[in-house]
Amino acid sequence: MVYWSETIDDAIAPRCASFPAGAMAEALSLTEILRRRQSRGEPICFVTLCSENPNSVGPAGVADPPADYAWKKRRP
């Protein structure tokens, strides 16, 4: 996903564009276009690119360890 904001009539409007898996070049291209427009003085800000790991094995964020997990701090 590419996210950015535009100022329209003194209001900030959030925008986004979605890309299919494997379309990193297209996402980077849009990011570069938006940053060039921003550098020319157009009311664009907060341009960012974000991805999600499709091979994630658990829910996003912090999760409790399994009940049988026994962590021990080892000191030399």
C-alpha positions as CSV (number, residue, x, y, z in Angstrom):
1,M,0.0,0.0,0.0
2,V,1.1,3.5,-0.6
3,Y,-0.4,6.2,1.7
4,W,-0.3,10.0,1.4
5,S,-2.3,13.1,2.3
6,E,-3.4,16.0,0.2
7,T,-4.6,19.4,1.4
8,I,-7.9,20.3,-0.4
9,D,-9.6,23.5,0.6
10,D,-7.7,23.7,3.9
11,A,-8.7,20.2,4.8
12,I,-6.3,17.2,4.9
13,A,-7.6,14.3,2.8
14,P,-6.0,10.9,3.3
15,R,-5.3,8.9,0.2
16,C,-4.1,5.3,-0.5
17,A,-3.3,3.0,-3.4
18,S,-3.3,-0.8,-3.2
19,F,-1.0,-3.0,-5.3
20,P,-1.1,-6.8,-5.8
21,A,1.7,-9.0,-4.5
22,G,4.8,-8.7,-6.6
23,A,4.1,-5.2,-7.8
24,M,6.8,-3.5,-5.7
25,A,8.2,-1.6,-8.7
26,E,4.8,0.0,-9.4
27,A,4.3,1.0,-5.7
28,L,7.8,2.5,-5.7
29,S,7.0,4.4,-8.9
30,L,3.9,5.9,-7.4
31,T,5.8,6.9,-4.3
32,E,8.4,8.6,-6.4
33,I,5.8,10.5,-8.4
34,L,4.1,11.7,-5.3
35,R,7.4,12.8,-3.7
36,R,8.3,14.7,-6.9
37,R,4.9,16.4,-6.9
38,Q,5.5,17.3,-3.2
39,S,8.9,18.8,-4.0
40,R,7.3,20.9,-6.8
41,G,5.1,22.5,-4.1
42,E,1.9,20.6,-4.5
43,P,-0.1,20.1,-1.2
44,I,1.0,16.5,-0.7
45,C,2.5,15.2,2.5
46,F,3.1,12.0,4.6
47,V,4.1,9.9,1.6
48,T,4.9,6.4,2.7
49,L,5.0,2.8,1.5
50,C,3.9,-0.1,3.7
51,S,3.8,-3.8,3.2
52,E,2.4,-6.8,5.0
53,N,4.3,-10.1,5.3
54,P,2.1,-12.7,3.5
55,N,4.1,-15.5,5.2
56,S,3.4,-14.4,8.7
57,V,2.7,-17.3,11.0
58,G,0.8,-15.5,13.7
59,P,-1.4,-12.5,14.3
60,A,0.1,-9.1,14.0
61,G,1.3,-7.4,17.2
62,V,2.4,-8.9,20.5
63,A,1.0,-12.2,21.5
64,D,1.4,-14.2,24.8
65,P,3.9,-17.1,24.6
66,P,2.5,-20.6,24.6
67,A,1.7,-22.1,28.0
68,D,4.6,-24.6,27.8
69,Y,7.2,-21.9,27.0
70,A,9.9,-21.7,29.7
71,W,12.1,-18.7,29.3
72,K,15.1,-18.4,31.5
73,K,17.7,-15.6,31.7
74,R,21.2,-17.1,31.6
75,R,24.0,-15.2,33.1
76,P,27.7,-15.9,32.5
